[in-house]
Amino acid sequence: MKHAIVCAGILVSVAGVAGAFPAGAHGNGGKAGAFGLSELSEASKECIKCHEQQNPAIYEQWGDSLHYRANVGCFECHMADEADVDAFNHYGNTISVIVSPRDCARCHEHEVAEFEASHHAKAGRILGSLDNVLAEVVEGNKGMVTESFPMGVSAAAVNGCWQCHGSEVKVHADGSLDPATWPNSGIGRINPDGSEGSCAACHGRHSFSAAQARHPDNCGKCHMGPDHPQKEVYEESKHGIQFFANEDKMNLDSPKWIVGEDYSAAPTCATCHMSATKNQPVTHDVGMRISWNNRPPISIRPELSDKKMGLPGADVPWQVRRHNMQDVCLNCHNQGWVDNFYIQYDGLIDLYNTKFAAPGKKLYALAKPLMKNVKFGNKIDFTWFELWHHEGRRARHAAAMMGPDYTHWHGTYEIARNFYTEFIPELEELVEKGMHSGDADKVAAAEKLQAAIDETLATDDHKWFIGEMDPAEAAARKKAAEEFKARYKD
């Protein structure tokens, strides 16, 4: 049976049990205040009698939350309809363990709509991607057997990929949740009600603290490591340095948290990607201020990736998103500074795309006929994967966030080193084997690949590697080196 309550001043429809709320708390004549229920429901009072004893930490976290102040208790969030696949009877009330974005939307409809339109909510779609082949097959086995996975599942995927990207939660016939898929707070979790995402990935249960969500450490569960080290990059950037030196000035607990009004010491991840400015409201679509998608082997504009995923962002051009981000930047920097930063950033993206990503992708494709037809069954599979997925992403993400060490030493240096000393030699080895294979098709493929290697290395970007640097450039570099030595000569 559906009921209506007033939450945060909005009349919304919720699934519940008749009589669960105080008299008049549902319907247009409800006893609801402007920012929540006028008193705690009897159902939630019953929950508290047990849980404050059995789970005192959870009770304390809820007691420190805005939900507590609004008389939104256990039942208001965990209530379920009897028809819900994960619903069960708990001391006379129908509830579910998982509180999905669809549940949160009872009160936070706008925020959930924005979140559902974001890449965050779609992170669980990695389950069928190339990355997951690594965790399921290359790294893992089927040794973890559960009721929902009688043939086994990889513990590497369960404990690794799924904990950030989200699992597809499986519900047993008795209503219990399969241990391979729960507990899980992955931001793209696929919930039993069909919704995608987990609000608790950022707003930790049961306090749902805004201050926690605003802190850069909150993003570090997922945005760190060899392929997307945003947390580490932030910490080395001037933004991160300023934050950690002035954390006590950040006013993180402020209900209204507008950069330039409520704080000015430093930006956090939330400041740049989500939080309010004087001209923009809070957004839960983290892609609305990003003008490059640096996830793929070759960087693309975000509206293109949104279109591939069927997201409404397909209609929002990158120029609009860049304007949104610049509106954040301009609270601390002038227009010239901001414009020049983006020239630097775009220059790095162009360098990576043009010099390494585009030719590398072409060469790798031409090498396929000469390789064992097994994903990650060849050394060069790992070499190319790490060139774009690890080193390439590091360089691009770091340039976006002004982390010079990750841009260079963990980024472009490692790209170049591995391109010239691993990738090209491995391609040439495949050519050599193909030419001597005695297979006409492989010989032809080898000849085609060799021609492409020669063409690539003959370009201005790469000809230094075959000793054919432009004489004028070589002379200029020699002159500059001599001037440098003379300048610092004793």
C-alpha positions as CSV (number, residue, x, y, z in Angstrom):
1,M,0.0,0.0,0.0
2,K,1.3,3.5,-0.9
3,H,1.3,6.4,1.5
4,A,2.3,10.0,1.3
5,I,4.4,11.9,3.7
6,V,5.9,15.3,3.8
7,C,9.7,15.2,3.8
8,A,11.8,18.4,3.5
9,G,8.6,20.2,2.8
10,I,7.7,18.1,-0.2
11,L,4.7,15.8,-0.5
12,V,6.0,12.5,-1.8
13,S,4.7,8.9,-2.2
14,V,6.4,6.2,-0.2
15,A,5.9,2.5,0.2
16,G,4.8,1.6,3.7
17,V,2.5,-0.2,6.1
18,A,-0.9,1.3,7.1
19,G,-0.7,2.8,10.6
20,A,3.1,3.0,10.6
21,F,3.2,6.8,10.9
22,P,1.8,9.0,13.6
23,A,-1.9,9.9,13.1
24,G,-2.2,12.3,10.2
25,A,1.5,11.9,9.2
26,H,0.5,10.7,5.7
27,G,-1.8,12.4,3.3
28,N,-2.4,16.1,2.7
29,G,-3.5,16.6,6.3
30,G,-0.2,15.1,7.7
31,K,1.4,16.2,10.9
32,A,4.6,17.2,9.1
33,G,6.7,20.3,9.6
34,A,8.5,22.2,6.9
35,F,11.7,20.1,7.2
36,G,10.4,16.7,8.1
37,L,7.9,14.8,10.3
38,S,6.7,16.6,13.4
39,E,7.5,13.5,15.5
40,L,9.2,10.1,15.1
41,S,6.9,7.4,13.7
42,E,5.9,4.5,16.0
43,A,7.5,2.1,13.6
44,S,10.9,3.8,13.9
45,K,10.5,4.1,17.7
46,E,10.1,0.3,17.8
47,C,13.3,-0.1,15.6
48,I,15.3,2.1,18.0
49,K,14.3,0.0,21.1
50,C,16.4,-2.8,19.8
51,H,19.0,-1.2,17.6
52,E,20.3,1.3,20.2
53,Q,21.2,-1.7,22.2
54,Q,22.3,-4.1,19.4
55,N,24.0,-1.5,17.2
56,P,24.9,1.4,19.4
57,A,27.3,2.9,16.8
58,I,24.6,3.0,14.1
59,Y,22.2,4.6,16.6
60,E,24.8,7.2,17.5
61,Q,25.5,8.0,13.9
62,W,21.8,8.4,13.1
63,G,21.4,10.6,16.2
64,D,24.0,13.0,14.8
65,S,22.3,13.2,11.4
66,L,20.0,15.7,9.9
67,H,17.6,12.8,9.4
68,Y,17.3,12.6,13.2
69,R,16.5,16.3,13.4
70,A,13.8,15.8,10.8
71,N,12.3,12.7,12.6
72,V,13.2,10.5,9.7
73,G,14.1,7.2,11.3
74,C,15.0,3.6,10.5
75,F,11.6,2.7,9.0
76,E,11.2,5.8,6.8
77,C,14.4,4.7,4.9
78,H,14.1,0.9,5.1
79,M,10.4,0.6,4.5
80,A,9.5,-1.7,1.6
81,D,6.5,-3.0,-0.3
82,E,5.6,-6.6,0.1
83,A,6.1,-7.0,-3.6
84,D,9.7,-5.9,-3.5
85,V,12.1,-8.8,-4.3
86,D,14.3,-8.1,-1.2
87,A,11.4,-7.3,1.2
88,F,10.9,-9.3,4.4
89,N,8.8,-9.1,7.5
90,H,10.8,-7.8,10.5
91,Y,8.8,-7.8,13.7
92,G,5.6,-6.9,12.0
93,N,7.0,-4.3,9.5
94,T,7.9,-4.9,5.9
95,I,11.4,-3.7,5.3
96,S,14.5,-4.2,3.1
97,V,18.2,-4.1,4.1
98,I,19.2,-2.1,1.1
99,V,18.3,1.5,0.8
100,S,18.6,2.2,-2.9
101,P,18.6,5.6,-4.7
102,R,15.0,4.9,-5.5
103,D,14.3,4.8,-1.8
104,C,16.2,8.0,-1.2
105,A,14.3,9.7,-4.0
106,R,11.2,9.6,-1.8
107,C,12.6,12.8,-0.3
108,H,15.6,13.6,-2.5
109,E,14.1,13.3,-5.9
110,H,16.1,16.0,-7.6
111,E,19.5,14.8,-6.2
112,V,18.7,11.2,-7.2
113,A,17.7,12.3,-10.8
114,E,21.0,14.1,-11.2
115,F,22.9,11.1,-9.8
116,E,21.1,8.6,-12.0
117,A,22.1,10.7,-15.1
118,S,25.8,10.5,-14.1
119,H,28.7,8.1,-14.9
120,H,28.9,7.4,-11.2
121,A,25.5,5.6,-11.3
122,K,26.6,3.5,-14.3
123,A,29.9,2.3,-12.8
124,G,28.4,-1.2,-12.2
125,R,28.4,-1.7,-16.0
126,I,32.1,-2.6,-15.7
127,L,30.8,-6.1,-15.0
128,G,31.0,-6.9,-18.7
129,S,34.1,-4.9,-19.6
130,L,37.7,-5.7,-20.4
131,D,38.8,-4.6,-16.9
132,N,36.6,-7.3,-15.4
133,V,38.2,-10.0,-17.5
134,L,41.4,-9.3,-15.6
135,A,39.8,-9.8,-12.2
136,E,37.6,-12.7,-13.2
137,V,39.9,-14.7,-15.4
138,V,43.5,-13.5,-15.4
139,E,43.8,-12.7,-11.7
140,G,41.0,-14.9,-10.4
141,N,39.3,-18.3,-10.6
142,K,35.9,-19.6,-9.7
143,G,36.8,-20.7,-6.2
144,M,34.2,-18.6,-4.4
145,V,31.0,-20.6,-4.5
146,T,27.7,-19.1,-3.2
147,E,24.0,-19.9,-3.7
148,S,23.8,-17.3,-6.5
149,F,27.1,-18.5,-8.0
150,P,27.0,-22.3,-7.8
151,M,29.6,-22.5,-10.6
152,G,31.8,-20.1,-8.6
153,V,32.9,-16.5,-8.9
154,S,36.3,-14.7,-8.6
155,A,37.1,-13.4,-5.2
156,A,39.3,-10.9,-6.8
157,A,36.3,-9.3,-8.6
158,V,34.1,-9.5,-5.5
159,N,36.6,-7.9,-3.2
160,G,38.2,-5.6,-5.7
161,C,36.3,-4.3,-8.8
162,W,32.8,-4.7,-7.3
163,Q,33.5,-2.8,-4.1
164,C,34.1,0.4,-6.0
165,H,32.1,-0.1,-9.2
166,G,29.2,-1.9,-7.5
167,S,27.9,-5.5,-7.5
168,E,24.7,-6.8,-9.0
169,V,23.0,-7.6,-5.7
170,K,21.5,-11.1,-5.7
171,V,18.6,-12.0,-3.4
172,H,18.0,-15.6,-2.3
173,A,14.6,-17.3,-2.2
174,D,14.4,-16.7,1.5
175,G,15.1,-13.0,1.1
176,S,18.7,-13.1,2.3
177,L,21.4,-11.4,0.2
178,D,24.1,-13.4,-1.5
179,P,27.5,-12.8,0.2
180,A,29.3,-12.5,-3.1
181,T,27.3,-9.3,-3.8
182,W,26.5,-7.9,-0.3
183,P,27.8,-6.1,1.6
184,N,28.6,-3.6,-1.1
185,S,28.7,0.2,-1.3
186,G,30.0,0.5,-4.8
187,I,28.8,3.7,-6.4
188,G,27.3,1.9,-9.4
189,R,25.7,-1.0,-7.5
190,I,22.8,-2.6,-9.3
191,N,20.1,-2.9,-6.7
192,P,17.3,-5.5,-6.4
193,D,14.7,-2.9,-7.2
194,G,16.5,-2.3,-10.6
195,S,18.0,1.1,-9.7
196,E,21.6,1.8,-10.2
197,G,23.9,3.3,-7.6
198,S,24.5,3.8,-3.9
199,C,24.0,7.2,-2.2
200,A,25.9,5.7,0.8
201,A,29.0,5.4,-1.4
202,C,29.6,9.1,-0.7
203,H,27.2,9.8,2.1
204,G,28.2,7.2,4.6
205,R,25.5,5.4,6.6
206,H,23.9,6.4,9.0
207,S,25.0,9.9,9.6
208,F,24.9,10.9,5.9
209,S,27.3,13.7,6.7
210,A,27.7,16.5,4.2
211,A,31.1,17.3,5.7
212,Q,32.3,13.8,5.0
213,A,31.1,14.0,1.4
214,R,32.9,17.3,0.9
215,H,36.2,16.0,2.3
216,P,38.7,14.8,-0.4
217,D,39.4,11.6,1.6
218,N,35.9,10.6,0.8
219,C,36.7,10.1,-2.8
220,G,39.9,8.2,-2.1
221,K,38.2,4.8,-1.7
222,C,37.9,4.6,-5.5
223,H,39.8,7.4,-7.1
224,M,43.4,6.3,-6.3
225,G,45.9,3.8,-7.6
226,P,47.8,3.2,-10.8
227,D,45.0,3.8,-13.3
228,H,43.2,6.8,-11.7
229,P,45.2,8.4,-8.9
230,Q,43.1,11.5,-8.4
231,K,43.5,11.3,-4.6
232,E,47.3,11.2,-4.8
233,V,47.4,13.9,-7.5
234,Y,45.2,16.1,-5.4
235,E,47.4,15.7,-2.4
236,E,50.5,16.8,-4.4
237,S,48.7,19.7,-6.1
238,K,48.6,23.2,-4.7
239,H,44.9,22.7,-4.1
240,G,45.6,19.7,-1.8
241,I,48.5,21.4,-0.1
242,Q,46.2,24.4,0.7
243,F,43.4,22.1,1.9
244,F,45.5,20.1,4.4
245,A,47.2,23.2,5.7
246,N,43.9,25.0,6.2
247,E,41.4,22.2,6.9
248,D,40.2,24.0,10.1
249,K,39.2,27.0,7.9
250,M,37.1,25.0,5.4
251,N,33.8,25.2,7.3
252,L,32.9,21.7,6.1
253,D,29.9,21.4,8.4
254,S,28.2,24.5,7.0
255,P,24.6,23.8,5.7
256,K,25.2,26.4,2.9
257,W,28.6,25.6,1.5
258,I,29.3,28.1,-1.3
259,V,32.9,28.7,-2.4
260,G,33.9,32.3,-1.9
261,E,31.1,32.8,0.7
262,D,31.5,30.1,3.3
263,Y,35.1,29.1,2.6
264,S,38.0,30.2,0.5
265,A,41.1,28.4,1.8
266,A,41.1,25.7,-0.8
267,P,38.9,23.7,-3.1
268,T,38.1,20.0,-2.6
269,C,37.0,17.4,-5.1
270,A,33.4,18.3,-4.3
271,T,34.1,22.0,-4.7
272,C,35.2,21.6,-8.3
273,H,32.9,18.8,-9.4
274,M,29.7,19.1,-7.4
275,S,29.3,21.9,-4.9
276,A,27.6,25.2,-5.2
277,T,29.0,28.5,-6.4
278,K,27.4,31.9,-6.4
279,N,26.1,31.1,-9.9
280,Q,25.5,27.3,-9.8
281,P,23.6,25.0,-7.5
282,V,24.9,21.8,-6.2
283,T,24.9,19.0,-8.8
284,H,25.1,15.2,-8.3
285,D,26.1,14.7,-11.9
286,V,29.9,14.8,-11.6
287,G,30.3,15.0,-15.4
288,M,28.7,18.4,-15.8
289,R,32.0,20.3,-15.2
290,I,34.3,17.9,-17.1
291,S,35.4,18.9,-20.6
292,W,37.5,15.8,-21.4
293,N,36.7,12.1,-20.7
294,N,40.1,10.7,-20.0
295,R,39.0,7.1,-19.3
296,P,39.3,5.6,-22.9
297,P,42.6,4.9,-24.7
298,I,42.1,8.2,-26.6
299,S,40.5,11.1,-24.8
300,I,37.1,12.1,-26.1
301,R,34.6,14.8,-25.3
302,P,32.2,13.8,-22.5
303,E,29.0,14.2,-24.5
304,L,30.2,11.5,-26.8
305,S,30.6,9.0,-23.9
306,D,27.3,10.1,-22.5
307,K,25.7,9.4,-25.8
308,K,27.2,5.9,-25.9
309,M,25.7,5.2,-22.4
310,G,22.3,6.7,-23.3
311,L,22.7,9.5,-20.7
312,P,21.0,12.9,-21.0
313,G,24.4,14.6,-20.9
314,A,24.7,13.7,-24.6
315,D,22.9,17.0,-25.2
316,V,25.3,19.0,-23.0
317,P,28.4,20.1,-25.1
318,W,31.8,20.2,-23.5
319,Q,32.0,23.9,-23.9
320,V,29.1,24.3,-21.5
321,R,30.7,21.9,-19.0
322,R,34.0,23.8,-19.3
323,H,32.2,27.1,-18.6
324,N,30.6,25.5,-15.5
325,M,34.1,24.5,-14.2
326,Q,35.6,27.9,-15.0
327,D,32.8,29.4,-12.9
328,V,34.3,27.5,-10.0
329,C,37.9,28.4,-10.9
330,L,37.1,32.1,-11.1
331,N,36.3,32.3,-7.4
332,C,40.0,32.1,-6.7
333,H,41.7,32.9,-10.0
334,N,41.4,35.6,-12.7
335,Q,40.3,34.8,-16.3
336,G,43.7,34.9,-17.7
337,W,45.0,32.4,-15.2
338,V,42.1,30.1,-16.0
339,D,42.4,30.4,-19.8
340,N,46.1,29.7,-19.7
341,F,45.5,26.6,-17.5
342,Y,43.2,25.2,-20.0
343,I,45.6,25.8,-22.8
344,Q,48.2,23.8,-20.9
345,Y,45.7,21.0,-20.1
346,D,44.5,20.8,-23.7
347,G,48.1,20.7,-24.9
348,L,48.8,17.7,-22.8
349,I,45.7,15.9,-24.0
350,D,46.7,16.7,-27.6
351,L,50.3,15.4,-27.0
352,Y,49.1,12.2,-25.5
353,N,46.4,11.5,-28.1
354,T,48.6,12.5,-31.1
355,K,51.9,11.1,-30.2
356,F,51.1,7.9,-28.4
357,A,47.4,7.0,-28.2
358,A,46.3,7.2,-31.8
359,P,49.4,5.5,-33.4
360,G,49.6,3.0,-30.5
361,K,45.9,2.0,-31.0
362,K,46.5,1.6,-34.8
363,L,49.6,-0.5,-34.4
364,Y,48.0,-2.7,-31.7
365,A,45.1,-3.4,-34.0
366,L,47.4,-4.3,-36.9
367,A,49.3,-6.7,-34.6
368,K,46.2,-8.7,-33.8
369,P,46.5,-11.2,-36.6
370,L,50.0,-12.1,-35.4
371,M,49.0,-12.6,-31.8
372,K,47.4,-15.5,-29.9
373,N,43.7,-14.9,-30.0
374,V,43.2,-14.8,-26.2
375,K,42.5,-11.6,-24.2
376,F,45.7,-10.9,-22.2
377,G,47.3,-14.0,-23.6
378,N,50.1,-12.0,-25.1
379,K,52.7,-9.9,-23.3
380,I,51.9,-7.0,-25.6
381,D,48.3,-7.1,-24.4
382,F,49.5,-6.0,-20.9
383,T,52.0,-3.5,-22.4
384,W,49.4,-1.7,-24.4
385,F,46.7,-1.9,-21.7
386,E,49.1,-0.3,-19.2
387,L,50.2,2.4,-21.7
388,W,46.7,3.8,-21.9
389,H,44.9,2.5,-18.9
390,H,47.7,3.2,-16.3
391,E,50.4,5.6,-17.6
392,G,48.1,7.4,-20.0
393,R,45.3,8.0,-17.6
394,R,47.8,9.1,-14.9
395,A,49.3,11.7,-17.2
396,R,45.9,13.0,-18.3
397,H,44.2,13.1,-14.9
398,A,47.2,14.7,-13.3
399,A,47.3,17.5,-15.9
400,A,43.6,18.1,-15.3
401,M,44.3,18.5,-11.6
402,M,47.7,20.2,-11.8
403,G,49.8,17.4,-10.3
404,P,53.2,17.8,-12.1
405,D,54.9,14.8,-10.7
406,Y,52.1,12.5,-11.8
407,T,51.8,14.2,-15.1
408,H,55.5,13.7,-15.9
409,W,57.3,11.0,-13.9
410,H,54.3,8.7,-13.3
411,G,52.7,9.7,-16.6
412,T,54.4,10.9,-19.8
413,Y,57.9,9.6,-18.8
414,E,56.5,6.1,-18.3
415,I,54.4,6.2,-21.4
416,A,57.4,7.1,-23.5
417,R,59.7,4.6,-21.8
418,N,57.3,1.8,-22.3
419,F,56.3,2.9,-25.8
420,Y,59.9,2.8,-27.1
421,T,61.5,0.1,-25.0
422,E,58.5,-2.3,-24.6
423,F,55.7,-1.7,-27.1
424,I,57.7,-1.1,-30.3
425,P,60.2,-4.0,-29.7
426,E,57.3,-6.3,-29.0
427,L,55.6,-5.3,-32.2
428,E,58.9,-5.9,-34.1
429,E,59.2,-9.3,-32.5
430,L,55.7,-10.2,-33.8
431,V,56.7,-9.0,-37.2
432,E,59.8,-11.2,-37.1
433,K,57.8,-14.3,-36.1
434,G,55.2,-13.5,-38.7
435,M,57.7,-13.1,-41.5
436,H,59.2,-16.6,-40.8
437,S,55.9,-18.3,-40.0
438,G,55.4,-19.8,-43.5
439,D,51.8,-18.7,-43.3
440,A,50.9,-16.4,-46.2
441,D,48.3,-14.5,-44.2
442,K,50.7,-13.9,-41.3
443,V,53.5,-12.8,-43.7
444,A,51.1,-10.3,-45.2
445,A,50.0,-9.1,-41.8
446,A,53.7,-8.8,-40.7
447,E,54.5,-6.7,-43.8
448,K,51.6,-4.4,-43.1
449,L,52.5,-4.0,-39.5
450,Q,56.2,-3.3,-40.3
451,A,55.2,-0.6,-42.8
452,A,53.0,1.0,-40.1
453,I,55.8,0.9,-37.6
454,D,58.2,2.5,-40.1
455,E,55.6,5.2,-41.0
456,T,55.0,6.0,-37.3
457,L,58.7,6.2,-36.4
458,A,59.4,8.4,-39.4
459,T,57.0,11.1,-38.1
460,D,58.3,14.3,-36.4
461,D,57.1,13.0,-33.1
462,H,59.1,9.8,-33.2
463,K,62.0,10.2,-35.7
464,W,64.5,11.0,-32.9
465,F,64.2,7.3,-31.9
466,I,65.7,6.2,-35.3
467,G,68.4,8.9,-35.2
468,E,66.8,11.2,-37.6
469,M,66.1,14.3,-35.5
470,D,65.7,17.4,-37.6
471,P,69.2,19.0,-38.0
472,A,68.0,22.4,-37.1
473,E,66.3,21.1,-33.9
474,A,69.5,19.1,-33.0
475,A,71.6,22.2,-33.5
476,A,69.3,24.3,-31.3
477,R,69.3,21.7,-28.6
478,K,73.1,21.6,-28.7
479,K,73.3,25.4,-28.5
480,A,70.9,25.5,-25.5
481,A,72.9,22.9,-23.7
482,E,76.2,24.8,-24.2
483,E,74.6,28.0,-23.0
484,F,73.2,26.2,-19.9
485,K,76.7,24.9,-19.1
486,A,78.3,28.3,-19.6
487,R,75.7,30.0,-17.4
488,Y,76.6,27.9,-14.4
489,K,80.3,27.4,-15.1
490,D,82.5,28.2,-12.0
